[in-house]
Amino acid sequence: IIALFLTMLVGAGGNAGAQSVARIIQSLAAGTHKADLTEMKRALVAQMRTAGLLAMFLGVISWLRVWFFHGGVWNAVAIACCCACIVFVAVLLGTVIPFLLASVGVDTMHSGALVQVMMDILGVLITCLICSNMMETSTNLTWDGDSTTEAE
């Protein structure tokens, strides 16, 4: 099931991170933020709410997609958790990377590509870690429609 949704997961991370990068680069160019640690922390705190809301929304959407098209509650839960984690991490990385590049004198326009590549790698890693953990757990559980119980 992971192979069916891996491109969706890493794509969601890359897109969420790129949007965050665009927002931060725009604020750096407009002078709303300066490339220093204090401003980076301020922007990071502001983006955490966005990251959380976006992660929850896309997690629910991905759960519905997996459950509706491929069945399996545990598979849907595992993929939804992966999506939420990947999107959350992507938004935070997309916030931090432009500040880091600007602070060392590198053009912030490279941030988008950097976030895309990082989220491809991290997205696969996050997916493997979460799914291996959750699918290992799910082999010991059965779904009886009303509750989850341990298989005997």
N, C-alpha and C positions, 0 to 999 in steps of 0.2 A: 504493500500500500504506500510505503514511503516513496518509492520510485514514481508513482502516479502524481504525487503532489510536491515533489522536491522543487521543480521549477517554479511553481506557484509560491512556495515559501521563500526561496531566495530572491525571487522577483519582487515580492512584497517588501522584503527587507531593503533591497536596492532602491526601489522607488520611494519608500518612506524616508530613507536616509538622504536621497538626492533632494527631496523636497525640503528637508531640514537644512541641508547645505545651502540651497538657494535662498532660504529665508535669512540665514546667518550672513551669507556673503552680501546680500542686499543691505542688511543692517550695518555691516562693517563699512560698506561703500557710502552709505548715507550718513555715517557718523553717529548712528544711534548707539553702537557699541565700539569700543576700542579693543585692540588685540592685546589684552592683558588678563591675568588670572582672575581678578575680581569681576570683570565683565563676563568672562567665560562662565564663572560660577552663577552669576545672575541669569545669564541666558539659559544655562542648564536647568536651573530651578524652574524657570518659566516654561521650558519645553517638556519638563517631566509630566505635567498635567496633560499636555497634548499627546505625549508618548503613551501614557496610560489609557486615555480615552480611545486613541487610534488602535492600540493593541487589543483592547476589549472588543471594540466594534469589529475589527478584522478577524479576531479569534472566533467570534460568534458566526460571522459570515462563512468562515472556513469550516467550522463545525457543521453548519447546515449543508454546505456543498459536499463534504465528505459523506455525511450521513445520508443525504438524499440520493446521491448518485452511486455510492458504493457500499452503503449499509455499514453496520457495525458501530455500535456506540463507542467502544474503546478506541477503535481506529480514529473516529471523529474527534474524540477527546484528545488523543495524542497529537494529531495534526493541528487542532485548534490551539493547544498549549504551545506547540512549536511556533505557530504563526504569531501568537501574541508575544512570545519572548523575542522572536527575531525582529518584529516591528519595533518593540520597545528599545532594544539595543541599537537598532538602526537609527532611530530618531536621536538618541543620545549621542551616538558617534557622529552623526551628521551635524550635531550642534558643536561638538568639541573640536573636530578636525580642522575646520576653517580657522579657528582661533589658534590652534597649534601651528598650522602652516604659516599664518600671518606673523606669529610671534618669532619665528625663526627666519623670516624674510622670504619664504616661498610663496609664489602666487597662489592665492586662495582658489583660483579657478580649477586647480588640480584636485580640489577636495571632492568634487562629485565622482570622478573616476576612482579615486582612492576609496571612498565609501562603498561604491559599487563592488569593487574587487574584495574589499574586506568583508562585506556582507555576504558575498558568494561563499567565501571560505567559512566565515562564522556561522552562516545559515546552515550549511551542511553539518558543521560540528554540533550546533545546538540541536538540530533535528536528530542526529544520530544519538546524542546523549539522552534527550528527552524520550524519544521513541523506544530506545533500548531499555530504558528504565521503566517506562509505562507498559510496554508490551510484555516485559518480563513479569511485571506485577499482574497484568491481565490474564496471564496463563494460569494463575492461581485463583482467578475469580470467574464467576459465571453471572450472567445477567438474566434475572428471572422476570423482568418487566417492571417490577415494583421496587426492587432494591438489589444491591450487589451483595452477594454472599460468597464465602470461600468455598471453592470446590473441594469435594472430599476425595 
